[in-house]
């Protein structure tokens, strides 16, 4: 159980470390933290299954995704995992685009006008 607790703290500490120690602008750090969270939602359950059952065959690859079906357990779980993962990656991409657009050099801004 100690190992599972350590594994579950990975996204928390990764978020703290990326927000504190990355030497980039804040939107890039937030994008990294959001991307780590989205990836963790996608793979976290599978890693815990592997730790419980001791075999990689128990890893959850979220293959029951079907956005037309929201009634059965594996389908709803996999639909939600994919949605969170996709939304987090889109949010991270938007933050990166915003940061790049805000910090273009002055000569590029004057040429764009």
N, C-alpha and C positions, 0 to 999 in steps of 0.2 A: 504493500500500500504506500510505502514511502516513495517508491519510484514513480508511482502513478501521480502522487501529489507533486513531485518535482516536475514531471512531464506537463501537468496541468498549469504550472506556473511559468512555463516557457513563454507564452504570448505576453503575459504581464511584464516580465522582466525585459523581454525584447522591446516592448513598447517604451518602457521607462528608459532603457539604454539608448534607443534610437532618438527619443525626444531630447535626451540630455547631452549625448556625446557626439552625435553626427555634426560635422562641421559644414552644414548647409543651411539654407534659409528654412524658416519654420514650415512653409507649405510642403517642402520636400520631406522634412522630418515627419510631418503628419501623414503624408502619403505613404511613407515607409511603415509607419505604425498601423495604418488602416489596412495596407496590403498584408502585413503579417497577421492581423486579426482575421481577415478574410480567408487566408490560407489555413490558419489554425482551425477555424470553424469547419473547413472542408476535410482536414486530415486528423484532427484531434480525436474524434471518436474511434477511428480506425486504429490509431496508435494505442489507445487505451484497451481496445479489444485484443490487440497483439500482446500487450502486457498481461492481461487477464488470462488469456488462453494459450499463450506461448507459441503460437504458430502464425506465420504471415498469412496463411490462408484465411484467418479470421479478420483480416483488414477489410474495412468497408470502403469499397470503391464507388459507392453511390450510383450503382447501375440501374436502380429502380426508378430513376427520374422519369416522370410523365406529367407534364404541366396540365394535361387535360383531366387527370385523376387526382383528386384531393380527398379521397375517402379511406384509403388503406394505410396502415402504419409505415411500411417501408417507403411507399411512394411519397407520402407527406414529408417524412424525414429527409429524404433525398432531394425533393423539390426545394425545401427550405434551405438545405445546405448549399445547393447550387445558386439559389437566389441571393443569399448572403454573400457568397463568394463573388458573384458577378457584380453586385452593388458595391462591394468594397473595392474591387479592382477598378470600376468606373470612377468611384470617388477619388481614388488615388491618382488616376490618370487626369481627372479634372484639376486636382490640386497641382499637379506637375505643369499642366498647360497654363494655369493661372500664374504660377510663379515665373515661368518662362516669359509670358506675355508682360508681366509687370516689370521685369528686370532686363528688358531689351536695352542695348546701348542707346544713348541719346541720338547718335547719327542715324541709326535704323529708324527711330521714331520720326525724325524729321523727313527722311526719305519716303516713309509710308504716307505722309500727308501730301 
